[in-house]
Amino acid sequence: MFVPQVNEGEGNRGTHCTKIINLCLSNLLSLLTTSHSSSADISPSPSAESSGLLSLPWEILTHIVSYLPVHFVVNVLPKVCHALSNVGQDRTSWQLRAQRLVGLRAAFPVGPREDFDWPGACLQMEQLITCWSGEVEHVARQNQEDEERREQVMPQDGEPGVGGQDDGGEVEVGVGVGVAVQEVAYGVDEAMEVAVEGEEGEMQHVLGGDQVARLREELEDRLEGDAAALMEEEMDHRRVFIANEGRDAVLNHQEDLPDHRNLGNGQHVEARSPSPPPALECITLPTGHIAHVNSVLLLGGEGKVCATASRDWNVKLWDLELGSLLQTMGRQGDFSSHRGWVWCLASQGPLLASGGFDSTVRLWDLQAGGADRALIRTGAAVLCLSCQPDMLLAGTFDKRVSMYDTRAAAPLVKIIRMHSNAVMCLCADDKYIISGSKDCTVAVYDRRAGKGLKRLRLSSYLLSMSYSGCEVWAGDNGGKLHSFSMQAGTLKPVSQFDVGHTALITGIHRSPGSLYTCSSDCTVKVHIPSAPPRTLSTLHYQTGVHGLSVEAGVLAIASGDVRVQVWRPRK
């Protein structure tokens, strides 16, 4: 693969290379602006192609496009012209972009590379880094300013100062976030050089740190000037908003803090200077439960509806748009959803399933307003659930995984016995069931063949599991993450990671470009799913976190008490 190279002793050539790329980016942005202002599909004329952007070698063109956001490459370039639509299909470009996002020292993906969704992973990683790294910087800066203001207004004559303990959640910069912030979207760390793999496997330097910094700076200027209208939606988190909007952001740590402008003791504090608002907003649902929330689940595919399960024996449904309670699930004549702790939730389409310590699984029809659909007696406390289009799976305290057909009058289909202790977590697809038990084993069951395939013994037991594509990620009772590859029914351990959790990992969600974990050590962590994972931010709580759910960029957290906290992209 030919890529222009810049050596330290060749400043003229480096400047020349930068000018070429800047010129090409200018041409490209002109095309984007033109296509945005026209409803027709734009294709450059032959004369323009012979001397313009598309006359460049394909390798140079893909390298230039790598400095645009993934959203543009996937959704905008195909509307510019047919030639540029092929840029988004260049697998090598996506791999280079992914490596730039995770850093040169990390491996990505952790599992098999065959059939991996590179564009989807890059899009998710860019969004994750943009949202959570920006959130960390904003909150860290705001916390520092809050501390300075407290010191300024602290009475000098011994009067009691302003207190207030943050029981919502405190955000701190996670491991490796310094590098992650700098690598977002358009380039890498200024102290690092962009490199690609040569034909014989050696790493070839493409652009030095100075060139990358200048290129990114000039590109951002052009994005703001020449293509402002087109880029507004994608780049709004980089713009500087008015001070009031940034100050009024609904962050979790602000809930118990007094107004910064008037701290209640008669002293007025100057408003903070304008700063970029966070890319996320945080809301806390009203206290609807009277005991700890054990599980939370986002429903509907858009992150607008949320179900919660609690030790108060109830399952509740919430409208996240309004931040209000929709209803408490229950059968007619019952005073609660279950007759014991409700421990887990799962859903498929309009069906919501809840499992509890009363040895039942209850089914609720969301299309019918949450009406009771069925009651399944399991014979033991239900610790985990998984809903598939044709099957409901329940892992119970009596060492079993039970398969149910929710459409049948007698729903029990089969009981799977592959463990010698309680089944703590499970996940499945249309071919396989993967379960983790307190006996420190992980088992794979072939649904079609109707038999167990493999059991792996670990040094700890798994409490949470996430399965997508060909990767399985799980959290254990010691705070460690485990990754496995899953191909053709063969589950292979890949690696074990320490991401900073010090107790049980109670919840995990993994997608091609994101990884979320929560723990009874009172933290939630957001990572890029590389090897090792790159932690972008950490949320702190006063009590252990029991579970989380992620959908459409929305993160819901069962924060260990009676409340549920929701982080979502700011509109």
C-alpha positions as CSV (number, residue, x, y, z in Angstrom):
1,M,0.0,0.0,0.0
2,F,1.5,3.3,-1.1
3,V,1.3,6.1,1.4
4,P,3.3,9.4,1.3
5,Q,6.0,9.3,4.0
6,V,7.5,12.2,5.9
7,N,10.9,11.9,7.6
8,E,12.1,14.3,10.3
9,G,14.9,15.6,8.0
10,E,12.6,16.3,5.1
11,G,10.6,19.3,6.2
12,N,9.9,20.5,2.7
13,R,8.5,17.2,1.6
14,G,6.3,17.1,4.8
15,T,5.0,20.6,4.1
16,H,4.3,19.7,0.5
17,C,2.4,16.5,1.6
18,T,0.4,18.5,4.1
19,K,-0.5,21.1,1.5
20,I,-1.7,18.3,-0.9
21,I,-3.9,16.8,1.7
22,N,-5.3,20.1,2.8
23,L,-6.1,21.0,-0.8
24,C,-7.8,17.6,-1.3
25,L,-9.8,18.0,1.8
26,S,-10.9,21.5,0.6
27,N,-12.1,19.9,-2.6
28,L,-13.8,17.1,-0.8
29,L,-15.6,19.5,1.6
30,S,-16.7,21.6,-1.4
31,L,-18.3,18.5,-2.9
32,L,-20.0,17.7,0.5
33,T,-21.3,21.2,0.8
34,T,-22.6,21.1,-2.8
35,S,-24.3,17.7,-2.3
36,H,-25.9,18.9,0.9
37,S,-27.4,22.0,-0.8
38,S,-28.8,19.9,-3.7
39,S,-31.4,17.2,-3.6
40,A,-30.0,15.5,-6.7
41,D,-27.1,12.9,-6.5
42,I,-24.0,14.8,-7.4
43,S,-21.3,13.2,-9.6
44,P,-18.2,15.3,-10.6
45,S,-17.8,16.0,-14.3
46,P,-15.1,14.1,-16.2
47,S,-13.1,17.3,-16.5
48,A,-13.2,17.8,-12.7
49,E,-12.2,14.2,-12.2
50,S,-9.2,14.4,-14.4
51,S,-7.6,17.3,-12.4
52,G,-9.4,17.2,-9.1
53,L,-9.8,15.0,-6.1
54,L,-10.8,11.8,-7.9
55,S,-7.7,11.9,-10.0
56,L,-5.6,10.9,-6.9
57,P,-4.4,7.4,-6.4
58,W,-7.0,5.3,-4.5
59,E,-4.7,4.9,-1.5
60,I,-4.2,8.6,-1.1
61,L,-8.0,9.2,-1.4
62,T,-8.8,6.7,1.3
63,H,-6.1,8.2,3.6
64,I,-7.6,11.6,3.2
65,V,-11.1,10.4,3.9
66,S,-9.9,8.8,7.1
67,Y,-9.8,12.3,8.6
68,L,-13.6,12.7,8.3
69,P,-16.0,11.3,10.9
70,V,-17.3,7.8,10.3
71,H,-20.9,9.1,10.1
72,F,-19.8,11.1,7.0
73,V,-18.0,8.2,5.3
74,V,-21.0,5.9,5.8
75,N,-23.9,8.2,5.2
76,V,-22.8,11.3,3.3
77,L,-20.1,10.3,0.9
78,P,-22.4,7.8,-1.0
79,K,-24.6,10.8,-1.8
80,V,-21.7,12.8,-3.3
81,C,-20.8,10.5,-6.1
82,H,-20.5,6.8,-7.0
83,A,-16.8,6.8,-6.7
84,L,-16.7,8.1,-3.2
85,S,-19.3,5.7,-2.1
86,N,-16.7,2.9,-2.5
87,V,-14.5,4.5,0.1
88,G,-16.7,3.2,2.8
89,Q,-16.2,-0.3,1.5
90,D,-12.4,-0.3,1.8
91,R,-11.7,-2.8,4.6
92,T,-8.1,-1.7,5.1
93,S,-9.1,1.9,5.7
94,W,-11.5,0.9,8.4
95,Q,-8.8,-1.3,10.1
96,L,-6.4,1.6,10.1
97,R,-9.0,3.9,11.5
98,A,-9.9,1.4,14.2
99,Q,-6.2,1.0,15.2
100,R,-5.9,4.8,15.4
101,L,-8.9,5.0,17.8
102,V,-7.8,2.2,20.1
103,G,-4.1,3.1,20.0
104,L,-1.1,1.4,18.5
105,R,-0.4,-0.7,21.6
106,A,-3.9,-2.3,21.8
107,A,-5.3,-5.2,19.8
108,F,-8.7,-4.9,18.1
109,P,-10.9,-6.7,17.8
110,V,-10.3,-9.2,20.6
111,G,-12.1,-12.0,18.8
112,P,-12.0,-13.3,15.2
113,R,-11.6,-10.7,12.4
114,E,-13.6,-12.6,9.8
115,D,-16.9,-10.9,9.0
116,F,-16.2,-8.2,11.7
117,D,-18.3,-5.1,11.3
118,W,-15.5,-2.5,10.9
119,P,-17.6,0.5,10.0
120,G,-20.1,-0.1,12.8
121,A,-17.3,-0.6,15.3
122,C,-15.5,2.6,14.2
123,L,-18.8,4.6,14.4
124,Q,-19.5,3.3,17.9
125,M,-16.0,4.0,19.1
126,E,-16.0,7.6,17.8
127,Q,-19.3,8.2,19.4
128,L,-18.2,6.6,22.7
129,I,-15.0,8.6,22.8
130,T,-16.6,11.8,21.9
131,C,-19.4,11.5,24.5
132,W,-17.6,10.0,27.4
133,S,-14.2,11.6,27.1
134,G,-15.9,15.0,26.7
135,E,-18.0,14.2,29.7
136,V,-14.9,13.4,31.8
137,E,-13.2,16.6,30.8
138,H,-16.3,18.7,31.4
139,V,-17.1,17.2,34.8
140,A,-13.4,17.2,35.9
141,R,-13.2,20.9,35.0
142,Q,-16.5,21.7,36.6
143,N,-15.6,19.8,39.8
144,Q,-12.3,21.8,40.0
145,E,-14.2,25.1,39.6
146,D,-16.8,24.0,42.2
147,E,-13.9,23.3,44.6
148,E,-12.4,26.7,44.0
149,R,-15.7,28.4,44.5
150,R,-16.2,26.6,47.8
151,E,-12.8,27.8,49.0
152,Q,-13.6,31.3,47.9
153,V,-16.9,31.5,49.8
154,M,-15.8,29.5,52.9
155,P,-16.4,31.8,55.9
156,Q,-13.3,33.1,57.5
157,D,-14.8,33.5,61.0
158,G,-15.6,29.9,61.6
159,E,-19.1,29.8,60.2
160,P,-20.2,26.4,58.8
161,G,-19.6,26.1,55.1
162,V,-21.8,24.6,52.5
163,G,-21.9,20.9,52.6
164,G,-23.5,18.4,50.2
165,Q,-22.5,14.9,49.5
166,D,-22.7,13.6,45.9
167,D,-24.8,10.5,46.1
168,G,-25.7,10.4,42.4
169,G,-22.4,9.7,40.7
170,E,-19.0,11.2,40.4
171,V,-17.1,11.0,37.1
172,E,-13.3,10.6,37.0
173,V,-10.8,10.2,34.2
174,G,-10.3,6.6,33.6
175,V,-7.2,4.6,32.8
176,G,-5.7,5.6,29.4
177,V,-8.3,8.4,28.8
178,G,-5.5,11.0,28.1
179,V,-4.5,9.1,25.0
180,A,-8.1,8.2,24.1
181,V,-9.2,11.9,24.1
182,Q,-6.5,12.9,21.7
183,E,-7.1,10.1,19.3
184,V,-10.7,10.8,18.6
185,A,-12.1,11.3,15.1
186,Y,-9.5,13.1,13.1
187,G,-6.1,12.0,14.2
188,V,-3.9,10.6,16.9
189,D,-1.9,11.9,19.8
190,E,0.4,14.8,18.7
191,A,3.3,12.9,20.2
192,M,2.7,9.9,18.0
193,E,3.1,9.3,14.3
194,V,0.4,7.8,12.1
195,A,1.7,4.4,10.8
196,V,0.4,1.7,8.4
197,E,1.6,-1.7,7.8
198,G,3.8,-2.1,4.7
199,E,3.9,-4.9,2.3
200,E,6.5,-6.9,4.3
201,G,4.9,-6.3,7.7
202,E,7.1,-3.3,8.7
203,M,5.4,-0.2,10.1
204,Q,5.7,2.8,7.8
205,H,5.4,6.3,9.1
206,V,2.9,8.4,7.2
207,L,2.6,11.8,8.9
208,G,4.6,13.2,11.8
209,G,3.0,14.7,14.8
210,D,3.4,18.3,13.6
211,Q,1.8,17.6,10.3
212,V,-1.1,15.7,11.8
213,A,-1.7,18.5,14.3
214,R,-1.6,21.2,11.6
215,L,-3.8,19.1,9.3
216,R,-6.4,18.5,12.0
217,E,-6.4,22.2,13.0
218,E,-6.9,23.3,9.4
219,L,-9.5,20.7,8.7
220,E,-11.5,21.8,11.7
221,D,-11.3,25.4,10.6
222,R,-12.7,24.4,7.2
223,L,-15.4,22.2,8.8
224,E,-16.6,25.2,10.8
225,G,-16.3,27.7,8.0
226,D,-16.9,26.1,4.6
227,A,-19.2,23.3,5.6
228,A,-20.8,24.5,8.7
229,A,-24.3,23.7,7.7
230,L,-23.5,20.1,6.7
231,M,-21.3,19.4,9.8
232,E,-23.5,21.0,12.4
233,E,-25.2,17.9,13.6
234,E,-22.0,15.8,13.7
235,M,-19.8,18.4,15.2
236,D,-22.2,20.1,17.7
237,H,-20.3,18.7,20.7
238,R,-17.1,20.6,19.5
239,R,-18.7,24.0,19.4
240,V,-18.7,26.5,22.2
241,F,-22.2,27.1,23.5
242,I,-23.3,29.9,25.7
243,A,-22.4,29.7,29.3
244,N,-26.0,29.2,30.5
245,E,-26.5,26.1,28.5
246,G,-23.3,24.5,29.7
247,R,-24.1,25.5,33.3
248,D,-27.6,24.1,33.3
249,A,-26.6,20.7,32.0
250,V,-28.3,18.0,34.1
251,L,-25.3,16.1,35.5
252,N,-25.7,13.6,38.2
253,H,-23.2,15.3,40.5
254,Q,-25.2,18.5,40.5
255,E,-28.2,17.0,42.1
256,D,-27.2,17.7,45.7
257,L,-25.0,20.7,45.1
258,P,-26.4,24.2,45.7
259,D,-26.7,26.8,43.0
260,H,-23.2,28.0,42.2
261,R,-24.4,31.6,41.7
262,N,-26.0,31.8,45.1
263,L,-24.7,29.4,47.7
264,G,-27.4,30.2,50.2
265,N,-25.2,32.3,52.5
266,G,-25.9,35.6,50.8
267,Q,-22.7,35.6,48.8
268,H,-23.0,35.8,45.0
269,V,-20.4,34.0,42.9
270,E,-19.6,35.1,39.3
271,A,-20.9,32.9,36.6
272,R,-18.3,30.6,35.1
273,S,-16.9,31.5,31.7
274,P,-18.4,29.9,28.6
275,S,-17.3,26.3,28.1
276,P,-18.5,23.5,25.8
277,P,-21.5,21.6,27.3
278,P,-21.2,17.9,27.8
279,A,-22.3,15.6,25.0
280,L,-24.4,13.7,27.5
281,E,-27.2,14.5,29.9
282,C,-28.0,12.6,33.1
283,I,-31.5,12.2,34.6
284,T,-32.5,10.3,37.8
285,L,-35.9,8.7,37.7
286,P,-38.2,9.6,40.6
287,T,-38.1,7.3,43.6
288,G,-40.7,4.7,42.6
289,H,-39.4,1.7,44.5
290,I,-39.2,1.2,48.3
291,A,-36.3,-1.3,48.1
292,H,-33.1,-1.8,46.1
293,V,-33.4,-2.0,42.3
294,N,-31.8,-5.3,41.2
295,S,-32.2,-5.0,37.5
296,V,-32.8,-2.4,34.8
297,L,-33.7,-2.9,31.1
298,L,-34.1,-0.5,28.2
299,L,-37.0,-1.4,25.9
300,G,-38.2,-0.6,22.4
301,G,-34.8,-0.1,20.6
302,E,-34.7,3.6,21.0
303,G,-33.8,4.0,24.7
304,K,-37.1,5.8,25.5
305,V,-38.7,3.2,27.8
306,C,-37.2,1.5,30.8
307,A,-38.2,-1.4,33.0
308,T,-37.0,-1.8,36.6
309,A,-37.1,-4.8,38.9
310,S,-36.8,-4.4,42.7
311,R,-36.6,-6.2,46.0
312,D,-39.9,-4.5,46.8
313,W,-41.4,-7.4,44.7
314,N,-42.4,-5.0,41.8
315,V,-41.6,-4.4,38.2
316,K,-42.2,-0.9,37.0
317,L,-42.3,0.7,33.5
318,W,-40.9,4.2,32.9
319,D,-41.1,6.8,30.2
320,L,-37.6,8.3,29.9
321,E,-38.8,11.1,27.6
322,L,-40.9,12.5,30.4
323,G,-38.9,11.0,33.3
324,S,-42.1,9.6,34.8
325,L,-43.6,6.3,35.9
326,L,-45.9,4.6,33.3
327,Q,-47.2,1.8,35.4
328,T,-46.4,-1.0,38.0
329,M,-46.9,-4.4,36.5
330,G,-49.3,-6.8,38.2
331,R,-52.1,-9.2,37.7
332,Q,-55.6,-8.2,38.7
333,G,-56.1,-8.8,42.4
334,D,-52.3,-8.9,43.2
335,F,-50.8,-6.3,45.3
336,S,-47.3,-6.7,43.7
337,S,-45.7,-7.9,40.5
338,H,-44.1,-11.0,42.2
339,R,-44.3,-12.5,45.7
340,G,-40.6,-12.1,46.3
341,W,-37.5,-10.2,45.2
342,V,-37.6,-9.6,41.5
343,W,-34.0,-10.3,40.4
344,C,-33.8,-10.2,36.5
345,L,-35.4,-8.9,33.4
346,A,-35.3,-9.9,29.7
347,S,-37.4,-8.9,26.6
348,Q,-38.1,-9.8,23.0
349,G,-40.3,-7.6,20.9
350,P,-43.5,-6.8,22.9
351,L,-42.8,-9.5,25.5
352,L,-41.2,-8.5,28.9
353,A,-40.1,-11.3,31.2
354,S,-39.3,-10.9,34.9
355,G,-37.8,-13.6,37.1
356,G,-37.8,-13.6,40.9
357,F,-36.9,-15.3,44.1
358,D,-40.6,-16.6,44.3
359,S,-39.5,-19.3,41.8
360,T,-41.6,-17.8,39.0
361,V,-41.1,-16.1,35.6
362,R,-43.9,-13.7,34.8
363,L,-44.6,-12.5,31.3
364,W,-46.0,-9.1,30.5
365,D,-47.4,-7.9,27.1
366,L,-46.2,-4.4,26.4
367,Q,-48.4,-4.0,23.4
368,A,-51.5,-4.6,25.6
369,G,-50.5,-2.0,28.1
370,G,-48.3,-4.3,30.2
371,A,-51.1,-6.9,30.7
372,D,-50.2,-10.1,32.5
373,R,-49.6,-12.8,29.8
374,A,-48.5,-15.9,31.7
375,L,-47.0,-17.2,34.9
376,I,-44.3,-19.9,34.7
377,R,-43.3,-21.8,37.8
378,T,-39.6,-22.7,37.8
379,G,-39.2,-24.6,41.0
380,A,-36.3,-22.5,42.2
381,A,-35.2,-18.8,42.4
382,V,-34.6,-17.3,39.0
383,L,-31.2,-15.7,38.7
384,C,-30.9,-14.9,35.0
385,L,-33.0,-14.7,31.9
386,S,-32.5,-14.6,28.1
387,C,-35.3,-14.0,25.6
388,Q,-35.0,-15.4,22.1
389,P,-37.5,-15.0,19.2
390,D,-38.6,-18.6,19.7
391,M,-37.6,-19.4,23.2
392,L,-37.3,-18.1,26.8
393,L,-34.3,-19.3,28.8
394,A,-34.1,-19.2,32.6
395,G,-31.1,-20.0,34.8
396,T,-32.1,-21.0,38.3
397,F,-30.6,-21.6,41.8
398,D,-31.1,-25.3,41.4
399,K,-28.2,-25.6,38.8
400,R,-30.5,-25.8,35.8
401,V,-31.1,-23.9,32.5
402,S,-34.8,-24.3,31.5
403,M,-36.1,-23.7,28.0
404,Y,-39.7,-22.5,27.6
405,D,-42.0,-21.9,24.7
406,T,-44.0,-18.9,25.8
407,R,-46.7,-19.6,23.2
408,A,-47.6,-23.0,24.5
409,A,-50.1,-23.9,27.3
410,A,-47.4,-26.1,28.9
411,P,-44.4,-23.9,28.2
412,L,-41.5,-26.1,29.5
413,V,-39.6,-27.6,26.6
414,K,-36.4,-28.9,28.1
415,I,-34.2,-28.8,31.2
416,I,-30.5,-28.6,30.7
417,R,-28.2,-29.8,33.4
418,M,-24.6,-28.9,32.8
419,H,-23.6,-27.4,36.2
420,S,-23.1,-28.4,39.8
421,N,-24.1,-25.1,41.3
422,A,-26.4,-22.2,40.7
423,V,-26.6,-20.7,37.2
424,M,-25.6,-17.1,37.6
425,C,-25.6,-15.8,34.0
426,L,-26.5,-16.9,30.5
427,C,-26.7,-15.7,26.9
428,A,-27.8,-17.3,23.7
429,D,-28.6,-17.0,20.0
430,D,-30.5,-19.2,17.6
431,K,-27.8,-21.9,17.7
432,Y,-26.1,-22.0,21.1
433,I,-26.7,-21.4,24.8
434,I,-23.8,-20.2,26.9
435,S,-24.2,-20.4,30.7
436,G,-22.0,-19.5,33.7
437,S,-22.3,-21.0,37.1
438,K,-21.1,-20.6,40.6
439,D,-19.3,-23.9,40.2
440,C,-16.7,-21.8,38.2
441,T,-17.6,-23.4,34.8
442,V,-18.8,-22.0,31.5
443,A,-20.9,-24.4,29.4
444,V,-22.0,-24.4,25.7
445,Y,-25.2,-26.2,24.7
446,D,-26.1,-26.8,21.0
447,R,-29.8,-26.1,20.6
448,R,-30.1,-27.8,17.3
449,A,-28.3,-31.0,18.2
450,G,-29.8,-31.0,21.7
451,K,-26.6,-31.7,23.5
452,G,-23.8,-30.0,25.5
453,L,-20.7,-29.2,23.6
454,K,-18.1,-28.0,26.0
455,R,-17.4,-27.0,29.6
456,L,-14.6,-24.7,30.6
457,R,-13.3,-24.5,34.1
458,L,-12.2,-21.1,35.4
459,S,-10.5,-20.0,38.6
460,S,-13.5,-17.8,39.5
461,Y,-17.2,-17.8,38.7
462,L,-19.0,-15.5,36.3
463,L,-21.9,-13.3,37.3
464,S,-22.6,-11.3,34.0
465,M,-22.2,-12.1,30.4
466,S,-22.6,-10.4,27.0
467,Y,-22.6,-12.2,23.6
468,S,-22.5,-10.5,20.2
469,G,-21.0,-11.5,16.9
470,C,-18.2,-14.0,17.6
471,E,-17.1,-12.5,21.0
472,V,-18.3,-13.3,24.5
473,W,-17.4,-11.0,27.4
474,A,-18.0,-11.8,31.0
475,G,-17.4,-10.4,34.5
476,D,-16.4,-12.6,37.5
477,N,-16.7,-12.4,41.3
478,G,-13.2,-11.0,41.6
479,G,-13.7,-7.9,39.4
480,K,-11.9,-9.4,36.4
481,L,-13.1,-9.3,32.8
482,H,-12.9,-12.5,30.6
483,S,-13.1,-12.5,26.8
484,F,-13.9,-15.6,24.7
485,S,-14.1,-16.3,21.0
486,M,-17.2,-18.2,19.8
487,Q,-17.0,-19.9,16.4
488,A,-18.9,-23.0,15.2
489,G,-19.9,-24.0,18.7
490,T,-16.3,-23.7,20.0
491,L,-15.8,-21.4,22.9
492,K,-12.1,-20.5,23.4
493,P,-10.8,-18.3,26.2
494,V,-8.9,-15.3,24.7
495,S,-7.7,-13.2,27.6
496,Q,-8.5,-12.0,31.1
497,F,-8.3,-8.3,32.0
498,D,-8.1,-6.1,35.1
499,V,-9.9,-2.9,34.4
500,G,-9.9,-1.6,37.9
501,H,-13.0,-3.2,39.5
502,T,-12.3,-4.6,42.9
503,A,-15.5,-6.7,43.5
504,L,-18.2,-8.6,41.7
505,I,-18.9,-7.4,38.2
506,T,-22.7,-7.4,38.3
507,G,-23.4,-6.2,34.7
508,I,-21.7,-6.0,31.3
509,H,-22.7,-4.9,27.8
510,R,-20.5,-5.3,24.8
511,S,-21.0,-4.2,21.2
512,P,-18.5,-4.1,18.3
513,G,-17.3,-0.7,19.4
514,S,-18.3,-0.3,23.1
515,L,-18.0,-2.0,26.5
516,Y,-19.8,-1.1,29.7
517,T,-19.3,-2.7,33.1
518,C,-20.7,-2.2,36.6
519,S,-19.7,-3.6,39.9
520,S,-20.6,-4.0,43.6
521,D,-17.5,-1.9,44.2
522,C,-19.8,1.1,43.6
523,T,-18.5,2.0,40.1
524,V,-19.6,1.9,36.4
525,K,-16.9,2.0,33.8
526,V,-17.0,2.8,30.1
527,H,-14.4,1.2,27.8
528,I,-13.4,0.6,24.2
529,P,-13.4,-3.3,23.8
530,S,-9.8,-3.7,22.8
531,A,-7.1,-5.9,24.3
532,P,-6.5,-4.5,26.9
533,P,-9.8,-2.5,27.2
534,R,-9.2,1.3,27.1
535,T,-11.2,2.8,30.0
536,L,-12.7,6.2,29.0
537,S,-14.5,7.1,32.3
538,T,-15.6,5.8,35.7
539,L,-18.8,6.7,37.5
540,H,-18.8,6.5,41.3
541,Y,-21.7,5.7,43.5
542,Q,-22.3,5.4,47.3
543,T,-23.6,1.9,47.1
544,G,-22.8,-1.1,44.9
545,V,-24.2,-1.1,41.4
546,H,-26.6,-4.0,40.6
547,G,-27.0,-3.8,36.9
548,L,-27.0,-1.7,33.7
549,S,-28.6,-1.7,30.3
550,V,-27.5,0.0,27.0
551,E,-29.5,0.8,24.0
552,A,-29.2,3.4,21.2
553,G,-26.4,5.2,23.1
554,V,-28.5,5.4,26.3
555,L,-27.1,4.0,29.5
556,A,-29.4,3.0,32.4
557,I,-27.9,2.2,35.8
558,A,-29.4,0.4,38.8
559,S,-27.3,2.3,41.2
560,G,-27.7,0.0,44.2
561,D,-30.4,1.9,46.0
562,V,-34.0,2.7,45.1
563,R,-33.1,4.9,42.2
564,V,-32.2,4.5,38.5
565,Q,-29.9,6.9,36.7
566,V,-30.0,7.4,32.9
567,W,-27.2,8.8,30.8
568,R,-28.1,9.7,27.2
569,P,-26.9,11.9,24.3
570,R,-27.9,15.5,24.6
571,K,-30.4,16.6,22.1
